[in-house]
């Protein structure tokens, strides 16, 4: 399924909600933009909108697109292995608006955080990539 263009802006919003975008978060946004076929100018506009708390961005109306949006937002928020309170609150607000149970959101988010942290631990223990 192709992602709606506003998915990139929502991903940028969740990582910028704490006032900054870290390196891993920026890298995630760049990969997402490439996946979506979005150029540097559009990515820059999404990031600027997010950092400036720009105009409100609507949520998709299609149920599948709504779930895809939330999934991308969770991936973005956990890209650095840390979920700050502001990111969690924004994810919860979006989940509520699209009728995703809080428990499901919490489980999905924790699972991704564990995966990111596990990869980092593995990279530190085996910097060459050999296991």
Residue, then its C-alpha position, 0 to 999 in steps of 0.5 A: x500500500x502506498x502511504x499518503x503524503x501527509x504520513x511524512x509530515x505526521x512522522x516528522x511531527x512525532x519526532x519533533x514534538x520534543x523540540x528537536x530531531x535527533x540524528x537517528x530520527x532524521x535518518x528515519x525520515x530520510x529513509x521514509x521520504x525515499x520509500x515514498x518517492x518524496x524529494x528533499x524539498x518536500x522532506x524539508x517542508x515536512x520537517x519545517x512544518x513539524x519544528x515550527x508547529x505549522x498548520x494542522x495536518x488532517x488524518x487519513x479517512x481510509x481505515x488502512x491508511x490510518x493504521x499505516x500512519x500510526x505504524x509509521x509514527x511509532x517507527x519514527x518515534x522509536x527510531x532513536x531507541x527512546x520514547x519521550x513523554x511528548x512523543x508518547x502523548x502524541x501517539x496516544x492522541x492519534x491512536x484515540x482519534x483513529x480508535x486504536x486501543x491504548x493497550x495495543x499502542x503500548x504493546x506495539x511501541x514497547x516491542x519496537x523499542x526493544x527491537x531497536x535497543x537489541x540491535x544497538x546492543x548487538x552492534x556495540x558487542x559485535x561492531x563488525x556485524x559478525x555474530 
